[in-house]
């Protein structure tokens, strides 16, 4: 888990968020207000919900972020985190304790630890599958 996590607030601009993402070399940044996770903003959100829609760089993060955030806990195992990521087809899992962001686990974090190669491979396999429409 990465404990030092760059964050933005919902009222910051997409440009500010993109600059932080570039500065920290990350593809997603949690959206936090008073320590609580309100959403997550990915480079894909910026591309599809902002740029592709013709919105400008001063658009607020709250307008383009994903707000239904799946979170984990610090006491969950790597296997549990990988399964949660796989099930929900997500590459990043914010870690929350007492309703406060305390870190983030990325699929890359799991993949770079040789002991968890199988979990990372399984998670990536499921994440990469197209979502099934609700029947």
Secondary structure, DSSP 4 states (H G I P E B T S, - for coil): -B-S--EE-TTSBHHHHHHHHHHHT-SEEEEEETTEEEEEEEHHHIIIIIITTT--TTSBGGGTSB-S--EE-TTS-HHHHHHHHHHHT-SEEEEEETTEEEEEEEHHHHHTSGGGHHHHHHHHHHHHSPPPPP-
